[in-house]
Amino acid sequence: KYNKICFMTFDEPIFLKALNKEVLKTPPIWYMRQAGRYMPEYREVRKKFKNFLEMCKHPEVCCELALQPLHSFNLDAAILFSDILTIPDAFGLDVQFIENKGPVFRNPISEPKDIHMLDPFDPENLDYVYKAVTNIKNAIPKHVPLIGFCGSPWTLAAYSIEGKSSKEFNKTFSFLKTNESDVHSLLLKYTDACFLYLRKQVQYGADVIQIFDSWANLLSENDLKKFSFDYITSLISSLKLDPVTKNIPIILFARDPNCNTQTLIETSADCISLYWSMNNFDINFSFNKVSIQGNLDPKILLESDEIIKRETYKILERFKEYPGYIFNLGHGITPDIDPDKVKYLTNIVREY
Ligand code: CP3
């Protein structure tokens, strides 16, 4: 009897089972950007702060915000409430979030000397993030793992040079053309910073790590390897060698990358988060190599229940025998999505 109770109490969460490449009856479910402006209870809390990063500096608020989607949708994983731009901010680039404009850097990288004069990264400067990790970890149920995260070195570098969000990142590419070796120095600094930052997140309670390469889509296949995936591979290798992080599963999300799944797998990530348009790949190839996460187009959540069900079932059908499948969207939830649709989606995945 005692053994049985122990077994029930310590049974591994389904999210970790999927990351361990097990075939499950029902896939674990979580959503990229599951906390955010699409939720009225988020907007209520957000109103109290003028500046988004200022809000991220309150660990008790981050904890409340990370819990909101778990309460509403009973998800199988929590994600740290913070942002990928905490690292450039900690390097002194002074990141602001302007209403309807997104992030704006007060001190962007404008010339090579801005890169070489950056102070070495001190992970203690992001103490507020680790406090949020611990608060969230202590507040969530035992069967719900906590995902820590960072942006990829390339994604952080592109924002830091551009100084803001952009469609084409023209400033970044002209800087890259004339200062390629300096950009590599910046990528190296960000790779080291990401390693120290993720290691701290794990020490303070993160069970899983996700790397967001949100601007992978800007690079051609060759450049993707040179400016992004080589650094991600090196980051993953450092994490796999470190005693603190070596057993932590790593998920890689790359937005609409100009490569096949094989290239993503070659980074040594444990799980590949498929962008919503990545449907033409051979899942047999990935069998037993990596777990797969994804990949409903978030815009489908703006459609009728019938369409949501049809498109979701297509995905579930394809992955039903896949060893290590996690249901998610193919990119983050956007502010225009109705939370009731997220509830509906979660229910139909569990009923399938
Ligand atoms: O549940 C969660 O995922 C919340 C934690 C989280 C946020 N940002 C909170 C946030 C995570 C994991 C991120 C990651 C992030 N941040 C990415 C990678 C994911 C992706 O979509 O590709 C990127 C590119 C950023 C940078 C960023 N942060 C931008 C471009 C913006 C403004 C536009 C936008 O998409 O919202 C942010 C702000 C931000 N980060 C908000 C939230 C909830 C909204 C800020 C507000 O309320 O004003």
Boltz pocket constraint, residues with backbone or C-beta under 6 A from the ligand:
constraints:
  - pocket:
      binder: B
      contacts: [[A, 31], [A, 32], [A, 33], [A, 34], [A, 35], [A, 36], [A, 37], [A, 46], [A, 52], [A, 79], [A, 80], [A, 81], [A, 82], [A, 83], [A, 84], [A, 85], [A, 97], [A, 102], [A, 103], [A, 149], [A, 165], [A, 212], [A, 214], [A, 255], [A, 331], [A, 332]]
      max_distance: 6.0
